[in-house]
């Protein structure tokens, strides 16, 4: 299943290259297999990526691929539901 999800994500990013300014992924967890696969599939595109998930149930912001030269990949872990206010995201078009 992870392989299919990675392929779906990376295929869409490649198919629409040039039609977006960044990629926002919402997920339940930060399972290494998925994120490593997405990283491998998107690393040559190098678009900004924001991955929001609730794996650890504590607010945390990381840049896990910064050492690899991809400083536009952000991993945001949100607080556990009911223990913190919801986050608010604003998406603006081109």
Residue, then its C-alpha position, 0 to 999 in steps of 0.5 A: x500500500x505504501x508503494x502505491x501511495x508514494x507512486x500516486x503522490x510522485x506521479x501527480x507532482x511530476x504530471x503537474x510540474x510547473x502548475x503549482x508552487x508547492x505541495x501540501x501533504x496531510x497524513x496520519x503519521x510519519x511512517x518512514x517508508x512513505x516519507x522516504x519514498x516521497x523524498x526519493x520521488x520528489x527530490x529532483x523536483x525540489x518544490x517546497x513540500x509541507x507534510x502535516x501529520x499527528x504521529x507523535x501527538x506533540x507540536x513539532x516542526x522539523x526539516x528532515x532532509x535539510x542535510x541532503x540540501x532540501x531545505x524546503x521540505x517541512x515536517x509538521x507534527x500537530x498536537x493530539x486532538x482535544x488537547x490543543x486548539x486546531x491549527x489554521x491553514x490558509x492556502x492562496x492561489x497564484 
